[in-house]
Amino acid sequence: MGIAPTLLREAVSELYTDMDEAEYAERLLAMRFKGQDLSDPKARTRAAAFLQRRGYSSKVIFDLLRYSIEED
């Protein structure tokens, strides 16, 4: 019983082809940290930890929050 692995892979790949990992992370940050200034070091640290706990790669996290790091 259960779902066949090939069917599962096909469904997941179809679901995630519209947006890449960075776009999902950006949307998640926008929802979770709505209205917060992510250029603040504490807020940026919380945002990075938030994404890391959800399994996003360090590269995606850095790229997404890089604009604030470069301003420091």
PQR file of N, CA, C, O and H, with PARSE charges and radii, in Angstrom:
ATOM      1  N   MET A   1       0.826  -1.178   0.000 -0.4000 1.5000
ATOM      2  CA  MET A   1       0.000   0.000   0.000 -0.0000 2.0000
ATOM      3  C   MET A   1       0.872   1.243   0.000  0.5500 1.7000
ATOM      4  O   MET A   1       2.095   1.155   0.103 -0.5500 1.4000
ATOM      5  N   GLY A   2       0.244   2.386  -0.115 -0.4000 1.5000
ATOM      6  CA  GLY A   2       0.989   3.645  -0.150 -0.0000 2.0000
ATOM      7  C   GLY A   2       1.078   4.175  -1.563  0.5500 1.7000
ATOM      8  O   GLY A   2       0.391   3.709  -2.472 -0.5500 1.4000
ATOM      9  H   GLY A   2      -0.750   2.457  -0.199  0.4000 1.0000
ATOM     10  N   ILE A   3       1.925   5.141  -1.720 -0.4000 1.5000
ATOM     11  CA  ILE A   3       2.097   5.791  -3.016 -0.0000 2.0000
ATOM     12  C   ILE A   3       3.378   5.280  -3.661  0.5500 1.7000
ATOM     13  O   ILE A   3       4.421   5.178  -3.016 -0.5500 1.4000
ATOM     14  H   ILE A   3       2.484   5.519  -0.982  0.4000 1.0000
ATOM     15  N   ALA A   4       3.277   4.964  -4.936 -0.4000 1.5000
ATOM     16  CA  ALA A   4       4.445   4.477  -5.664 -0.0000 2.0000
ATOM     17  C   ALA A   4       5.510   5.572  -5.724  0.5500 1.7000
ATOM     18  O   ALA A   4       5.185   6.735  -5.965 -0.5500 1.4000
ATOM     19  H   ALA A   4       2.429   5.047  -5.460  0.4000 1.0000
ATOM     20  N   PRO A   5       6.766   5.217  -5.509 -0.5600 1.5000
ATOM     21  CA  PRO A   5       7.842   6.214  -5.515  0.2800 2.0000
ATOM     22  C   PRO A   5       7.915   7.040  -6.796  0.5500 1.7000
ATOM     23  O   PRO A   5       8.186   8.240  -6.741 -0.5500 1.4000
ATOM     24  N   THR A   6       7.680   6.419  -7.939 -0.4000 1.5000
ATOM     25  CA  THR A   6       7.743   7.169  -9.200 -0.0000 2.0000
ATOM     26  C   THR A   6       6.631   8.199  -9.290  0.5500 1.7000
ATOM     27  O   THR A   6       6.851   9.315  -9.763 -0.5500 1.4000
ATOM     28  H   THR A   6       7.460   5.444  -7.984  0.4000 1.0000
ATOM     29  N   LEU A   7       5.450   7.836  -8.844 -0.4000 1.5000
ATOM     30  CA  LEU A   7       4.324   8.765  -8.846 -0.0000 2.0000
ATOM     31  C   LEU A   7       4.589   9.925  -7.889  0.5500 1.7000
ATOM     32  O   LEU A   7       4.264  11.073  -8.190 -0.5500 1.4000
ATOM     33  H   LEU A   7       5.271   6.930  -8.461  0.4000 1.0000
ATOM     34  N   LEU A   8       5.162   9.626  -6.771 -0.4000 1.5000
ATOM     35  CA  LEU A   8       5.503  10.647  -5.787 -0.0000 2.0000
ATOM     36  C   LEU A   8       6.538  11.623  -6.346  0.5500 1.7000
ATOM     37  O   LEU A   8       6.393  12.837  -6.198 -0.5500 1.4000
ATOM     38  H   LEU A   8       5.425   8.692  -6.527  0.4000 1.0000
ATOM     39  N   ARG A   9       7.582  11.092  -6.990 -0.4000 1.5000
ATOM     40  CA  ARG A   9       8.613  11.953  -7.588 -0.0000 2.0000
ATOM     41  C   ARG A   9       8.022  12.858  -8.662  0.5500 1.7000
ATOM     42  O   ARG A   9       8.355  14.041  -8.738 -0.5500 1.4000
ATOM     43  H   ARG A   9       7.699  10.106  -7.110  0.4000 1.0000
ATOM     44  N   GLU A  10       7.146  12.299  -9.492 -0.4000 1.5000
ATOM     45  CA  GLU A  10       6.519  13.093 -10.550 -0.0000 2.0000
ATOM     46  C   GLU A  10       5.674  14.220  -9.961  0.5500 1.7000
ATOM     47  O   GLU A  10       5.728  15.355 -10.435 -0.5500 1.4000
ATOM     48  H   GLU A  10       6.875  11.339  -9.430  0.4000 1.0000
ATOM     49  N   ALA A  11       4.905  13.910  -8.945 -0.4000 1.5000
ATOM     50  CA  ALA A  11       4.043  14.919  -8.323 -0.0000 2.0000
ATOM     51  C   ALA A  11       4.858  16.035  -7.683  0.5500 1.7000
ATOM     52  O   ALA A  11       4.518  17.210  -7.814 -0.5500 1.4000
ATOM     53  H   ALA A  11       4.861  12.988  -8.560  0.4000 1.0000
ATOM     54  N   VAL A  12       5.915  15.674  -7.003 -0.4000 1.5000
ATOM     55  CA  VAL A  12       6.762  16.680  -6.352 -0.0000 2.0000
ATOM     56  C   VAL A  12       7.464  17.538  -7.386  0.5500 1.7000
ATOM     57  O   VAL A  12       7.536  18.757  -7.230 -0.5500 1.4000
ATOM     58  H   VAL A  12       6.191  14.719  -6.897  0.4000 1.0000
ATOM     59  N   SER A  13       7.982  16.924  -8.437 -0.4000 1.5000
ATOM     60  CA  SER A  13       8.682  17.707  -9.462 -0.0000 2.0000
ATOM     61  C   SER A  13       7.729  18.659 -10.179  0.5500 1.7000
ATOM     62  O   SER A  13       8.121  19.779 -10.509 -0.5500 1.4000
ATOM     63  H   SER A  13       7.924  15.934  -8.563  0.4000 1.0000
ATOM     64  N   GLU A  14       6.508  18.249 -10.424 -0.4000 1.5000
ATOM     65  CA  GLU A  14       5.515  19.135 -11.036 -0.0000 2.0000
ATOM     66  C   GLU A  14       5.156  20.283 -10.114  0.5500 1.7000
ATOM     67  O   GLU A  14       4.977  21.416 -10.562 -0.5500 1.4000
ATOM     68  H   GLU A  14       6.190  17.340 -10.156  0.4000 1.0000
ATOM     69  N   LEU A  15       5.053  20.002  -8.863 -0.4000 1.5000
ATOM     70  CA  LEU A  15       4.687  21.016  -7.884 -0.0000 2.0000
ATOM     71  C   LEU A  15       5.759  22.088  -7.757  0.5500 1.7000
ATOM     72  O   LEU A  15       5.437  23.268  -7.615 -0.5500 1.4000
ATOM     73  H   LEU A  15       5.198  19.083  -8.498  0.4000 1.0000
ATOM     74  N   TYR A  16       7.010  21.703  -7.805 -0.4000 1.5000
ATOM     75  CA  TYR A  16       8.107  22.628  -7.554 -0.0000 2.0000
ATOM     76  C   TYR A  16       8.780  23.162  -8.812  0.5500 1.7000
ATOM     77  O   TYR A  16       9.838  23.783  -8.709 -0.5500 1.4000
ATOM     78  H   TYR A  16       7.271  20.744  -7.919  0.4000 1.0000
ATOM     79  N   THR A  17       8.220  22.948  -9.975 -0.4000 1.5000
ATOM     80  CA  THR A  17       8.854  23.467 -11.182 -0.0000 2.0000
ATOM     81  C   THR A  17       8.525  24.934 -11.428  0.5500 1.7000
ATOM     82  O   THR A  17       9.275  25.616 -12.125 -0.5500 1.4000
ATOM     83  H   THR A  17       7.361  22.444 -10.058  0.4000 1.0000
ATOM     84  N   ASP A  18       7.441  25.430 -10.883 -0.4000 1.5000
ATOM     85  CA  ASP A  18       7.053  26.817 -11.122 -0.0000 2.0000
ATOM     86  C   ASP A  18       7.989  27.803 -10.435  0.5500 1.7000
ATOM     87  O   ASP A  18       8.258  28.869 -10.988 -0.5500 1.4000
ATOM     88  H   ASP A  18       6.831  24.876 -10.316  0.4000 1.0000
ATOM     89  N   MET A  19       8.486  27.485  -9.264 -0.4000 1.5000
ATOM     90  CA  MET A  19       9.371  28.381  -8.531 -0.0000 2.0000
ATOM     91  C   MET A  19      10.576  27.594  -8.035  0.5500 1.7000
ATOM     92  O   MET A  19      10.484  26.395  -7.771 -0.5500 1.4000
ATOM     93  H   MET A  19       8.268  26.619  -8.814  0.4000 1.0000
ATOM     94  N   ASP A  20      11.699  28.278  -7.912 -0.4000 1.5000
ATOM     95  CA  ASP A  20      12.865  27.598  -7.361 -0.0000 2.0000
ATOM     96  C   ASP A  20      12.917  27.812  -5.844  0.5500 1.7000
ATOM     97  O   ASP A  20      12.075  28.501  -5.269 -0.5500 1.4000
ATOM     98  H   ASP A  20      11.773  29.252  -8.126  0.4000 1.0000
ATOM     99  N   GLU A  21      13.909  27.213  -5.225 -0.4000 1.5000
ATOM    100  CA  GLU A  21      14.043  27.236  -3.765 -0.0000 2.0000
ATOM    101  C   GLU A  21      14.137  28.662  -3.234  0.5500 1.7000
ATOM    102  O   GLU A  21      13.564  28.973  -2.191 -0.5500 1.4000
ATOM    103  H   GLU A  21      14.593  26.653  -5.692  0.4000 1.0000
ATOM    104  N   ALA A  22      14.847  29.517  -3.934 -0.4000 1.5000
ATOM    105  CA  ALA A  22      15.020  30.902  -3.484 -0.0000 2.0000
ATOM    106  C   ALA A  22      13.688  31.652  -3.477  0.5500 1.7000
ATOM    107  O   ALA A  22      13.429  32.449  -2.574 -0.5500 1.4000
ATOM    108  H   ALA A  22      15.313  29.264  -4.782  0.4000 1.0000
ATOM    109  N   GLU A  23      12.860  31.405  -4.460 -0.4000 1.5000
ATOM    110  CA  GLU A  23      11.559  32.071  -4.514 -0.0000 2.0000
ATOM    111  C   GLU A  23      10.667  31.620  -3.353  0.5500 1.7000
ATOM    112  O   GLU A  23       9.967  32.435  -2.752 -0.5500 1.4000
ATOM    113  H   GLU A  23      13.070  30.759  -5.193  0.4000 1.0000
ATOM    114  N   TYR A  24      10.695  30.330  -3.044 -0.4000 1.5000
ATOM    115  CA  TYR A  24       9.920  29.831  -1.904 -0.0000 2.0000
ATOM    116  C   TYR A  24      10.418  30.452  -0.603  0.5500 1.7000
ATOM    117  O   TYR A  24       9.623  30.858   0.244 -0.5500 1.4000
ATOM    118  H   TYR A  24      11.263  29.668  -3.533  0.4000 1.0000
ATOM    119  N   ALA A  25      11.741  30.523  -0.453 -0.4000 1.5000
ATOM    120  CA  ALA A  25      12.327  31.115   0.756 -0.0000 2.0000
ATOM    121  C   ALA A  25      11.951  32.585   0.872  0.5500 1.7000
ATOM    122  O   ALA A  25      11.638  33.067   1.960 -0.5500 1.4000
ATOM    123  H   ALA A  25      12.386  30.193  -1.142  0.4000 1.0000
ATOM    124  N   GLU A  26      11.982  33.291  -0.242 -0.4000 1.5000
ATOM    125  CA  GLU A  26      11.635  34.717  -0.225 -0.0000 2.0000
ATOM    126  C   GLU A  26      10.176  34.930   0.181  0.5500 1.7000
ATOM    127  O   GLU A  26       9.867  35.828   0.964 -0.5500 1.4000
ATOM    128  H   GLU A  26      12.236  32.899  -1.126  0.4000 1.0000
ATOM    129  N   ARG A  27       9.295  34.108  -0.353 -0.4000 1.5000
ATOM    130  CA  ARG A  27       7.878  34.206   0.033 -0.0000 2.0000
ATOM    131  C   ARG A  27       7.673  33.890   1.515  0.5500 1.7000
ATOM    132  O   ARG A  27       6.895  34.553   2.201 -0.5500 1.4000
ATOM    133  H   ARG A  27       9.546  33.378  -0.989  0.4000 1.0000
ATOM    134  N   LEU A  28       8.373  32.879   1.989 -0.4000 1.5000
ATOM    135  CA  LEU A  28       8.270  32.487   3.387 -0.0000 2.0000
ATOM    136  C   LEU A  28       8.760  33.603   4.297  0.5500 1.7000
ATOM    137  O   LEU A  28       8.131  33.899   5.313 -0.5500 1.4000
ATOM    138  H   LEU A  28       9.005  32.340   1.432  0.4000 1.0000
ATOM    139  N   LEU A  29       9.879  34.224   3.939 -0.4000 1.5000
ATOM    140  CA  LEU A  29      10.394  35.356   4.716 -0.0000 2.0000
ATOM    141  C   LEU A  29       9.413  36.519   4.708  0.5500 1.7000
ATOM    142  O   LEU A  29       9.188  37.156   5.737 -0.5500 1.4000
ATOM    143  H   LEU A  29      10.390  33.983   3.114  0.4000 1.0000
ATOM    144  N   ALA A  30       8.834  36.790   3.553 -0.4000 1.5000
ATOM    145  CA  ALA A  30       7.890  37.899   3.439 -0.0000 2.0000
ATOM    146  C   ALA A  30       6.675  37.682   4.345  0.5500 1.7000
ATOM    147  O   ALA A  30       6.160  38.629   4.939 -0.5500 1.4000
ATOM    148  H   ALA A  30       9.017  36.272   2.717  0.4000 1.0000
ATOM    149  N   MET A  31       6.226  36.442   4.445 -0.4000 1.5000
ATOM    150  CA  MET A  31       5.083  36.152   5.305 -0.0000 2.0000
ATOM    151  C   MET A  31       5.469  36.220   6.783  0.5500 1.7000
ATOM    152  O   MET A  31       4.758  36.820   7.589 -0.5500 1.4000
ATOM    153  H   MET A  31       6.644  35.673   3.962  0.4000 1.0000
ATOM    154  N   ARG A  32       6.597  35.603   7.132 -0.4000 1.5000
ATOM    155  CA  ARG A  32       6.993  35.498   8.541 -0.0000 2.0000
ATOM    156  C   ARG A  32       7.513  36.811   9.121  0.5500 1.7000
ATOM    157  O   ARG A  32       7.248  37.129  10.280 -0.5500 1.4000
ATOM    158  H   ARG A  32       7.174  35.116   6.477  0.4000 1.0000
ATOM    159  N   PHE A  33       8.248  37.570   8.321 -0.4000 1.5000
ATOM    160  CA  PHE A  33       8.882  38.795   8.804 -0.0000 2.0000
ATOM    161  C   PHE A  33       8.271  40.037   8.161  0.5500 1.7000
ATOM    162  O   PHE A  33       8.959  41.028   7.918 -0.5500 1.4000
ATOM    163  H   PHE A  33       8.464  37.312   7.379  0.4000 1.0000
ATOM    164  N   LYS A  34       7.007  39.969   7.897 -0.4000 1.5000
ATOM    165  CA  LYS A  34       6.288  41.072   7.255 -0.0000 2.0000
ATOM    166  C   LYS A  34       6.465  42.362   8.062  0.5500 1.7000
ATOM    167  O   LYS A  34       6.197  42.402   9.263 -0.5500 1.4000
ATOM    168  H   LYS A  34       6.447  39.164   8.095  0.4000 1.0000
ATOM    169  N   GLY A  35       6.914  43.399   7.387 -0.4000 1.5000
ATOM    170  CA  GLY A  35       7.060  44.694   8.021 -0.0000 2.0000
ATOM    171  C   GLY A  35       8.303  44.880   8.863  0.5500 1.7000
ATOM    172  O   GLY A  35       8.525  45.966   9.399 -0.5500 1.4000
ATOM    173  H   GLY A  35       7.132  43.367   6.412  0.4000 1.0000
ATOM    174  N   GLN A  36       9.120  43.842   8.992 -0.4000 1.5000
ATOM    175  CA  GLN A  36      10.340  43.958   9.797 -0.0000 2.0000
ATOM    176  C   GLN A  36      11.515  44.362   8.915  0.5500 1.7000
ATOM    177  O   GLN A  36      11.593  43.977   7.749 -0.5500 1.4000
ATOM    178  H   GLN A  36       8.939  42.961   8.557  0.4000 1.0000
ATOM    179  N   ASP A  37      12.413  45.131   9.480 -0.4000 1.5000
ATOM    180  CA  ASP A  37      13.602  45.594   8.773 -0.0000 2.0000
ATOM    181  C   ASP A  37      14.681  44.517   8.865  0.5500 1.7000
ATOM    182  O   ASP A  37      15.305  44.344   9.912 -0.5500 1.4000
ATOM    183  H   ASP A  37      12.350  45.443  10.427  0.4000 1.0000
ATOM    184  N   LEU A  38      14.897  43.796   7.767 -0.4000 1.5000
ATOM    185  CA  LEU A  38      15.879  42.713   7.780 -0.0000 2.0000
ATOM    186  C   LEU A  38      17.303  43.216   7.600  0.5500 1.7000
ATOM    187  O   LEU A  38      18.232  42.414   7.497 -0.5500 1.4000
ATOM    188  H   LEU A  38      14.390  43.936   6.917  0.4000 1.0000
ATOM    189  N   SER A  39      17.489  44.526   7.559 -0.4000 1.5000
ATOM    190  CA  SER A  39      18.860  45.044   7.542 -0.0000 2.0000
ATOM    191  C   SER A  39      19.404  45.123   8.969  0.5500 1.7000
ATOM    192  O   SER A  39      20.608  45.283   9.169 -0.5500 1.4000
ATOM    193  H   SER A  39      16.735  45.178   7.642  0.4000 1.0000
ATOM    194  N   ASP A  40      18.516  45.012   9.956 -0.4000 1.5000
ATOM    195  CA  ASP A  40      18.940  44.960  11.357 -0.0000 2.0000
ATOM    196  C   ASP A  40      19.624  43.615  11.602  0.5500 1.7000
ATOM    197  O   ASP A  40      19.058  42.572  11.272 -0.5500 1.4000
ATOM    198  H   ASP A  40      17.538  44.882   9.793  0.4000 1.0000
ATOM    199  N   PRO A  41      20.827  43.619  12.171 -0.5600 1.5000
ATOM    200  CA  PRO A  41      21.571  42.353  12.360  0.2800 2.0000
ATOM    201  C   PRO A  41      20.802  41.291  13.145  0.5500 1.7000
ATOM    202  O   PRO A  41      20.868  40.110  12.803 -0.5500 1.4000
ATOM    203  N   LYS A  42      20.080  41.685  14.183 -0.4000 1.5000
ATOM    204  CA  LYS A  42      19.336  40.691  14.968 -0.0000 2.0000
ATOM    205  C   LYS A  42      18.203  40.086  14.152  0.5500 1.7000
ATOM    206  O   LYS A  42      17.985  38.875  14.189 -0.5500 1.4000
ATOM    207  H   LYS A  42      20.026  42.644  14.461  0.4000 1.0000
ATOM    208  N   ALA A  43      17.485  40.920  13.420 -0.4000 1.5000
ATOM    209  CA  ALA A  43      16.386  40.423  12.589 -0.0000 2.0000
ATOM    210  C   ALA A  43      16.917  39.529  11.477  0.5500 1.7000
ATOM    211  O   ALA A  43      16.310  38.510  11.150 -0.5500 1.4000
ATOM    212  H   ALA A  43      17.662  41.904  13.390  0.4000 1.0000
ATOM    213  N   ARG A  44      18.051  39.912  10.897 -0.4000 1.5000
ATOM    214  CA  ARG A  44      18.650  39.117   9.828 -0.0000 2.0000
ATOM    215  C   ARG A  44      19.097  37.755  10.361  0.5500 1.7000
ATOM    216  O   ARG A  44      18.942  36.740   9.681 -0.5500 1.4000
ATOM    217  H   ARG A  44      18.544  40.741  11.162  0.4000 1.0000
ATOM    218  N   THR A  45      19.646  37.732  11.566 -0.4000 1.5000
ATOM    219  CA  THR A  45      20.068  36.473  12.189 -0.0000 2.0000
ATOM    220  C   THR A  45      18.859  35.581  12.444  0.5500 1.7000
ATOM    221  O   THR A  45      18.903  34.378  12.190 -0.5500 1.4000
ATOM    222  H   THR A  45      19.772  38.557  12.118  0.4000 1.0000
ATOM    223  N   ARG A  46      17.781  36.175  12.947 -0.4000 1.5000
ATOM    224  CA  ARG A  46      16.553  35.395  13.183 -0.0000 2.0000
ATOM    225  C   ARG A  46      15.996  34.858  11.867  0.5500 1.7000
ATOM    226  O   ARG A  46      15.553  33.711  11.802 -0.5500 1.4000
ATOM    227  H   ARG A  46      17.746  37.152  13.154  0.4000 1.0000
ATOM    228  N   ALA A  47      16.016  35.682  10.818 -0.4000 1.5000
ATOM    229  CA  ALA A  47      15.499  35.259   9.517 -0.0000 2.0000
ATOM    230  C   ALA A  47      16.333  34.112   8.955  0.5500 1.7000
ATOM    231  O   ALA A  47      15.785  33.146   8.424 -0.5500 1.4000
ATOM    232  H   ALA A  47      16.376  36.613  10.870  0.4000 1.0000
ATOM    233  N   ALA A  48      17.658  34.217   9.071 -0.4000 1.5000
ATOM    234  CA  ALA A  48      18.534  33.150   8.572 -0.0000 2.0000
ATOM    235  C   ALA A  48      18.292  31.854   9.335  0.5500 1.7000
ATOM    236  O   ALA A  48      18.215  30.783   8.732 -0.5500 1.4000
ATOM    237  H   ALA A  48      18.103  35.001   9.502  0.4000 1.0000
ATOM    238  N   ALA A  49      18.173  31.946  10.655 -0.4000 1.5000
ATOM    239  CA  ALA A  49      17.918  30.750  11.470 -0.0000 2.0000
ATOM    240  C   ALA A  49      16.556  30.150  11.133  0.5500 1.7000
ATOM    241  O   ALA A  49      16.406  28.930  11.081 -0.5500 1.4000
ATOM    242  H   ALA A  49      18.236  32.816  11.145  0.4000 1.0000
ATOM    243  N   PHE A  50      15.576  31.004  10.907 -0.4000 1.5000
ATOM    244  CA  PHE A  50      14.226  30.559  10.535 -0.0000 2.0000
ATOM    245  C   PHE A  50      14.275  29.724   9.258  0.5500 1.7000
ATOM    246  O   PHE A  50      13.686  28.645   9.192 -0.5500 1.4000
ATOM    247  H   PHE A  50      15.698  31.996  10.949  0.4000 1.0000
ATOM    248  N   LEU A  51      14.982  30.230   8.243 -0.4000 1.5000
ATOM    249  CA  LEU A  51      15.081  29.498   6.973 -0.0000 2.0000
ATOM    250  C   LEU A  51      15.916  28.230   7.122  0.5500 1.7000
ATOM    251  O   LEU A  51      15.604  27.201   6.523 -0.5500 1.4000
ATOM    252  H   LEU A  51      15.460  31.107   8.297  0.4000 1.0000
ATOM    253  N   GLN A  52      16.963  28.306   7.911 -0.4000 1.5000
ATOM    254  CA  GLN A  52      17.819  27.135   8.115 -0.0000 2.0000
ATOM    255  C   GLN A  52      17.045  25.998   8.779  0.5500 1.7000
ATOM    256  O   GLN A  52      17.192  24.836   8.402 -0.5500 1.4000
ATOM    257  H   GLN A  52      17.217  29.142   8.398  0.4000 1.0000
ATOM    258  N   ARG A  53      16.222  26.339   9.770 -0.4000 1.5000
ATOM    259  CA  ARG A  53      15.408  25.311  10.446 -0.0000 2.0000
ATOM    260  C   ARG A  53      14.409  24.672   9.502  0.5500 1.7000
ATOM    261  O   ARG A  53      13.951  23.555   9.743 -0.5500 1.4000
ATOM    262  H   ARG A  53      16.103  27.284  10.076  0.4000 1.0000
ATOM    263  N   ARG A  54      14.070  25.361   8.443 -0.4000 1.5000
ATOM    264  CA  ARG A  54      13.132  24.816   7.469 -0.0000 2.0000
ATOM    265  C   ARG A  54      13.823  24.112   6.312  0.5500 1.7000
ATOM    266  O   ARG A  54      13.177  23.713   5.343 -0.5500 1.4000
ATOM    267  H   ARG A  54      14.441  26.268   8.247  0.4000 1.0000
ATOM    268  N   GLY A  55      15.139  23.961   6.417 -0.4000 1.5000
ATOM    269  CA  GLY A  55      15.864  23.137   5.464 -0.0000 2.0000
ATOM    270  C   GLY A  55      16.409  23.856   4.244  0.5500 1.7000
ATOM    271  O   GLY A  55      16.875  23.200   3.313 -0.5500 1.4000
ATOM    272  H   GLY A  55      15.664  24.285   7.205  0.4000 1.0000
ATOM    273  N   TYR A  56      16.368  25.172   4.216 -0.4000 1.5000
ATOM    274  CA  TYR A  56      16.919  25.888   3.072 -0.0000 2.0000
ATOM    275  C   TYR A  56      18.437  25.868   3.138  0.5500 1.7000
ATOM    276  O   TYR A  56      19.022  25.886   4.221 -0.5500 1.4000
ATOM    277  H   TYR A  56      15.989  25.705   4.973  0.4000 1.0000
ATOM    278  N   SER A  57      19.067  25.831   1.976 -0.4000 1.5000
ATOM    279  CA  SER A  57      20.527  25.750   1.911 -0.0000 2.0000
ATOM    280  C   SER A  57      21.161  27.071   2.335  0.5500 1.7000
ATOM    281  O   SER A  57      20.538  28.129   2.254 -0.5500 1.4000
ATOM    282  H   SER A  57      18.592  25.817   1.096  0.4000 1.0000
ATOM    283  N   SER A  58      22.395  26.989   2.782 -0.4000 1.5000
ATOM    284  CA  SER A  58      23.141  28.187   3.185 -0.0000 2.0000
ATOM    285  C   SER A  58      23.277  29.158   2.030  0.5500 1.7000
ATOM    286  O   SER A  58      23.217  30.372   2.227 -0.5500 1.4000
ATOM    287  H   SER A  58      22.901  26.130   2.848  0.4000 1.0000
ATOM    288  N   LYS A  59      23.458  28.638   0.826 -0.4000 1.5000
ATOM    289  CA  LYS A  59      23.593  29.494  -0.352 -0.0000 2.0000
ATOM    290  C   LYS A  59      22.330  30.311  -0.576  0.5500 1.7000
ATOM    291  O   LYS A  59      22.410  31.516  -0.815 -0.5500 1.4000
ATOM    292  H   LYS A  59      23.507  27.652   0.666  0.4000 1.0000
ATOM    293  N   VAL A  60      21.182  29.685  -0.503 -0.4000 1.5000
ATOM    294  CA  VAL A  60      19.916  30.396  -0.707 -0.0000 2.0000
ATOM    295  C   VAL A  60      19.728  31.446   0.382  0.5500 1.7000
ATOM    296  O   VAL A  60      19.326  32.575   0.097 -0.5500 1.4000
ATOM    297  H   VAL A  60      21.117  28.706  -0.309  0.4000 1.0000
ATOM    298  N   ILE A  61      20.017  31.079   1.620 -0.4000 1.5000
ATOM    299  CA  ILE A  61      19.862  32.014   2.737 -0.0000 2.0000
ATOM    300  C   ILE A  61      20.790  33.209   2.552  0.5500 1.7000
ATOM    301  O   ILE A  61      20.363  34.354   2.703 -0.5500 1.4000
ATOM    302  H   ILE A  61      20.344  30.162   1.850  0.4000 1.0000
ATOM    303  N   PHE A  62      22.045  32.955   2.230 -0.4000 1.5000
ATOM    304  CA  PHE A  62      23.001  34.039   2.048 -0.0000 2.0000
ATOM    305  C   PHE A  62      22.595  34.928   0.880  0.5500 1.7000
ATOM    306  O   PHE A  62      22.601  36.153   0.998 -0.5500 1.4000
ATOM    307  H   PHE A  62      22.392  32.025   2.108  0.4000 1.0000
ATOM    308  N   ASP A  63      22.244  34.317  -0.246 -0.4000 1.5000
ATOM    309  CA  ASP A  63      21.851  35.100  -1.418 -0.0000 2.0000
ATOM    310  C   ASP A  63      20.628  35.966  -1.133  0.5500 1.7000
ATOM    311  O   ASP A  63      20.543  37.105  -1.592 -0.5500 1.4000
ATOM    312  H   ASP A  63      22.239  33.321  -0.343  0.4000 1.0000
ATOM    313  N   LEU A  64      19.700  35.428  -0.387 -0.4000 1.5000
ATOM    314  CA  LEU A  64      18.476  36.157  -0.085 -0.0000 2.0000
ATOM    315  C   LEU A  64      18.718  37.311   0.885  0.5500 1.7000
ATOM    316  O   LEU A  64      18.096  38.366   0.761 -0.5500 1.4000
ATOM    317  H   LEU A  64      19.769  34.503  -0.014  0.4000 1.0000
ATOM    318  N   LEU A  65      19.601  37.119   1.830 -0.4000 1.5000
ATOM    319  CA  LEU A  65      19.864  38.145   2.841 -0.0000 2.0000
ATOM    320  C   LEU A  65      21.117  38.952   2.541  0.5500 1.7000
ATOM    321  O   LEU A  65      21.474  39.829   3.328 -0.5500 1.4000
ATOM    322  H   LEU A  65      20.106  36.262   1.930  0.4000 1.0000
ATOM    323  N   ARG A  66      21.784  38.691   1.452 -0.4000 1.5000
ATOM    324  CA  ARG A  66      23.047  39.341   1.105 -0.0000 2.0000
ATOM    325  C   ARG A  66      22.927  40.852   0.999  0.5500 1.7000
ATOM    326  O   ARG A  66      23.841  41.571   1.405 -0.5500 1.4000
ATOM    327  H   ARG A  66      21.494  37.979   0.813  0.4000 1.0000
ATOM    328  N   TYR A  67      21.831  41.341   0.467 -0.4000 1.5000
ATOM    329  CA  TYR A  67      21.696  42.779   0.290 -0.0000 2.0000
ATOM    330  C   TYR A  67      21.885  43.511   1.611  0.5500 1.7000
ATOM    331  O   TYR A  67      22.420  44.619   1.631 -0.5500 1.4000
ATOM    332  H   TYR A  67      21.089  40.757   0.137  0.4000 1.0000
ATOM    333  N   SER A  68      21.457  42.910   2.707 -0.4000 1.5000
ATOM    334  CA  SER A  68      21.604  43.544   4.012 -0.0000 2.0000
ATOM    335  C   SER A  68      23.037  43.429   4.522  0.5500 1.7000
ATOM    336  O   SER A  68      23.538  44.347   5.172 -0.5500 1.4000
ATOM    337  H   SER A  68      21.023  42.009   2.691  0.4000 1.0000
ATOM    338  N   ILE A  69      23.692  42.322   4.237 -0.4000 1.5000
ATOM    339  CA  ILE A  69      25.052  42.105   4.710 -0.0000 2.0000
ATOM    340  C   ILE A  69      25.994  43.089   4.019  0.5500 1.7000
ATOM    341  O   ILE A  69      26.911  43.617   4.647 -0.5500 1.4000
ATOM    342  H   ILE A  69      23.284  41.577   3.709  0.4000 1.0000
ATOM    343  N   GLU A  70      25.770  43.336   2.719 -0.4000 1.5000
ATOM    344  CA  GLU A  70      26.631  44.238   1.980 -0.0000 2.0000
ATOM    345  C   GLU A  70      26.506  45.675   2.476  0.5500 1.7000
ATOM    346  O   GLU A  70      27.439  46.464   2.322 -0.5500 1.4000
ATOM    347  H   GLU A  70      25.025  42.907   2.208  0.4000 1.0000
ATOM    348  N   GLU A  71      25.381  46.020   3.061 -0.4000 1.5000
ATOM    349  CA  GLU A  71      25.166  47.375   3.552 -0.0000 2.0000
ATOM    350  C   GLU A  71      25.924  47.642   4.834  0.5500 1.7000
ATOM    351  O   GLU A  71      26.196  48.800   5.153 -0.5500 1.4000
ATOM    352  H   GLU A  71      24.623  45.380   3.186  0.4000 1.0000
ATOM    353  N   ASP A  72      26.278  46.591   5.590 -0.4000 1.5000
ATOM    354  CA  ASP A  72      26.954  46.761   6.883 -0.0000 2.0000
ATOM    355  C   ASP A  72      28.343  47.327   6.725  0.5500 1.7000
ATOM    356  O   ASP A  72      29.043  47.530   7.717 -0.5500 1.4000
ATOM    357  H   ASP A  72      26.057  45.650   5.331  0.4000 1.0000
TER
END
